[in-house]
């Protein structure tokens, strides 16, 4: 999205190609125009992501006024339409309400409406349901999936909840200490992980058939990002670690079509070694 | 981690014995006296853990809503907890699940005496502790300790770990003589898997999981019988969560602790609990063993809750049915009449608005051959429905 605060954060390398253009080479103004129309973001905590002193109608309408040059009145009508789309009951009468007057689930719907407003090609949802209760989470994820199908949008879902991704995602990328350590189609990843970290995560979920036994726990703690261990960053916590893991950083190996794993011992992991 | 590292003085332990089944807790689920069992909090505890250490009866906590500054008058009440009854047996784990705002945490605070109930009884080994005060209350509190949710705010940032874990001994000096405290605190650190040399560090020098271990060590300091854990792992990473859950289970076996484990994460609750109670808007909707609740739920709210939990298995994506509830949880200041769940329930009929369904084994299941569906469920139209795909 290009909204990392700089300072202190700078993008020091790499490229982000969006519809063939490298976003990092764009100027500020060009970049701004991509946001909202090309890609949009849904934040975790809707209460702090929404402006508390603006009515939700004004916040939604702002998108149309800024990007489409609509009048305030037309923008407000669009806002009502959007709130209807995300199934907020009595949208027309609630358009003037402020964020605090909505429940957590409704606020998250407004966030979704805001991201959808300009019909972007890509939505990035950062832990969109983490702050919600399970029954409300189910409602919101359902809505998100439905709208994604309807608008043919790409969705990048960022979450720590292995259950939510299993429900929604087609492809999964697992990150550890600032790097992607495994990518795979969702079914393959859950059936046979190719990285020990993924395996550890999956094994530490309480399961029915493990009731009464100790839960598998990945030993140790996630590393401090100012002092990432040399070699494979996961080696201090990895049950398969050998000397090579301490000295050489594993590249992303191609494990199978559409699957990669950054582990020297991906074959062994895939075969189920611990 | 030998059991005798922290020997338990006999003085604070009840004599283990056959006192057990008196309260009806150990009776089977289908003895034909559903009401008595429902009141006793459901089906029996684990074998060998007969007697209830804690009996909760009709617990109510209302927080008054007032208006006016000079002339305050009560305009209503938030009915956070509104008639909750259950038993906690020795050595067992009772899981309480429910969504935010359902009153779980208020129950926790009532149990440890951080809040006074509006009505109802909390009987600790037969004695109603809600009536106690002064020295007697203090003595009881020693045996019921709490582990808090947020390890960042529940530890004083200006106290060292040694002082935090040792502070309970200042309040209850009879447990550890002054000269002995340092050693005890170090023992506790060791028991919870922290380096005993960390005595002089401050909370900010620890990670979230380690801080939660400190909170657990503090809870253990007075060698309580009961630990009330309010969302003890919710603030932790998945990988660290498993470590803390394992620690809690190991400590339970070592010290024969009874847990009230409050959480909104249903899979963690299932893993650790012997019995589970489902709360909705200040009342219990359903209670039973973990198998009864998870595999044979009969209350529509439990069914919806279970079906909403994302399953970490993409294969189940197509096969499982989701019950999508409409709307949000109503405000506890103005709960619906009759059954509290009726406003979101797909089965609701007029009866549900008129009569509060009691928490008891539904009559249709109160037969000897009803099987695991025969457990207390507060629904007029309870019926079994499997929502979690079998593994």
Interface residues (C-beta under 8 A of the other chain):
Chain A: X103 X105 X106 X133 X134 X135 X136 X137 X138 X139 X141 X142 X160 X161 X162 X163 X164 X166 X167 X169 X186 X187 X190 X191 X200 X201 X202 X204 X205 X206 X207 X208 X209 X210 X211 X214 X215 X216 X217 X218 X219 X221 X222
Chain B: X99 X100 X207 X209 X237 X238 X239 X240 X241 X242 X243 X245 X246 X249 X264 X266 X267 X268 X270 X271 X290 X294 X304 X305 X307 X308 X309 X310 X311 X312 X313 X314 X315 X316 X317 X322 X324 X325 X328 X329 X391
